[in-house]
């Protein structure tokens, strides 16, 4: 086993800007939409400066402290 850590480099540019991505508002999954969760599409920039799109699912009965939230990326 190699004891060296993998280094992907450093981000020197602190002015990384989020890329504008057009997300669909319609349900685009192969599984049925549940009435028990809120679903919304989100975008975020990872540490490499790549803008990612994801689906955020939160329980409808959440009290503000969402311990069971789930984010799925493609």
C-alpha positions in Angstrom: 0.0 0.0 0.0 1.3 3.4 -0.9 1.5 5.7 2.1 1.6 8.9 0.0 -1.5 11.1 -0.2 -2.9 12.0 -3.5 -2.7 15.8 -4.2 -5.0 17.3 -6.8 -3.3 20.6 -6.6 -4.3 24.0 -5.1 -6.9 26.4 -6.2 -5.1 29.7 -6.4 -7.9 31.6 -8.2 -10.3 32.7 -5.4 -12.4 34.5 -8.0 -14.0 31.3 -9.4 -17.5 32.1 -10.6 -20.5 29.8 -10.7 -21.4 28.9 -14.2 -25.0 29.6 -15.2 -26.8 26.3 -15.8 -30.4 26.1 -17.1 -32.3 23.5 -15.0 -35.6 22.0 -16.0 -38.6 22.6 -13.7 -40.4 19.4 -14.8 -40.0 16.1 -13.1 -37.2 14.3 -15.0 -36.7 11.1 -12.9 -37.5 7.5 -13.7 -39.0 7.0 -10.3 -42.4 8.5 -9.2 -42.4 11.8 -7.4 -43.2 11.3 -3.7 -45.8 13.5 -1.8 -43.7 13.1 1.4 -40.6 15.1 0.2 -39.9 18.5 -1.2 -37.7 18.3 -4.3 -35.7 21.1 -5.9 -32.7 21.4 -8.1 -29.6 23.1 -6.8 -26.2 24.1 -8.2 -22.9 24.5 -6.4 -19.2 24.9 -7.3 -16.8 22.2 -6.1 -13.3 22.7 -4.9 -12.0 22.4 -8.5 -14.2 25.2 -9.7 -16.6 23.0 -11.6 -20.2 23.9 -11.4 -22.4 20.9 -10.5 -26.1 20.4 -10.6 -27.9 18.2 -8.1 -31.3 17.3 -6.8 -32.1 18.2 -3.2 -34.7 16.1 -1.3 -36.0 17.3 2.1 -38.8 15.7 4.2 -42.0 17.8 4.1 -42.4 17.3 7.9 -38.9 18.7 8.7 -38.8 21.2 11.5 -35.9 23.3 10.1 -33.2 20.9 11.4 -33.0 18.6 8.4 -30.8 15.7 9.4 -32.1 13.5 6.7 -31.6 15.7 3.6 -30.2 14.0 0.6 -28.3 15.5 -2.4 -27.9 13.5 -5.6 -25.5 14.6 -8.3 -25.1 13.2 -11.8 
